[in-house]
Amino acid sequence: MKQYVCVSGGADSTALALLLWERGEDFEMVFSDTGAELPETYWLLPRLARQINKPLRVVSNGSFYQHLVEYGYMLPGPRLRWCTRLLKETPLDRWFKEQGAEVVYNGIRADEPRRINYKRKPRCGNHVFVFPLVKAGIGKKDVIKLCGKYDLLNPVYKWRSNVSCFCCFFQKASDWKGLLKHHPTLYALAEEWEKEAIRLTEKGYTWRQGWTLEAMRTMDEQQLKLWPEPEGEPCLICTI
């Protein structure tokens, strides 16, 4: 039976791969590269592959910037998550269909009641999604402990709440400020894309409605408290 683990560089999917490896399971890891991943993620994934001695397959459906230009700089948002569909789900499902995958493991934890009911159906292929962390009763503390055991906790967690794309519209204010501090070039890139979106789109899209990254960059801490937090969470498949 062909088994695969979706990995993102995040703690949950890393812990999942480690758990299955410790159990002696036979599987391959698959990573969907959006072209907008954080450098820490590209650093962690080969370390994980070496530790467990499992193949790491990287799939893609073009880069974030490629699709952004094709969309006329219409930034993705809660109502139009074209990034998730085009850059994560499509290349993964296409790969699983081509490989004849039967079981795909996802890193949903036992302490995530909303995500336990995750019922995404593949756009193509006949594979089924299975959640070993849920079955094993593994929560956030267990995940962090398992990653730490092998020194495989993504260092991005020191300043960011998740491992989604550097320009994810679901980022918290603290995440954007962390990006500005730790990866100022990436922050400048996201800011430049936003300026083009404002210039070229009829509605003047920004990463956060009513606010701009340029304004946030120049805010003091008191003003920053007014920055609205996203009404939701990053897409499941981007952060596991």
Secondary structure as UniProt FT lines:
FT   STRAND          3..6
FT   HELIX           11..22
FT   TURN            23..24
FT   STRAND          28..32
FT   HELIX           39..52
FT   STRAND          56..59
FT   HELIX           64..70
FT   TURN            71..73
FT   TURN            78..79
FT   HELIX           82..84
FT   HELIX           85..89
FT   HELIX           90..99
FT   STRAND          103..105
FT   TURN            110..111
FT   HELIX           113..116
FT   STRAND          128..130
FT   HELIX           132..135
FT   TURN            136..137
FT   HELIX           140..149
FT   TURN            150..151
FT   HELIX           155..158
FT   TURN            166..167
FT   TURN            169..170
FT   HELIX           173..182
FT   HELIX           184..200
FT   TURN            202..203
FT   TURN            209..210
FT   HELIX           213..218
FT   HELIX           221..224
FT   TURN            225..226
FT   HELIX           236..239
//
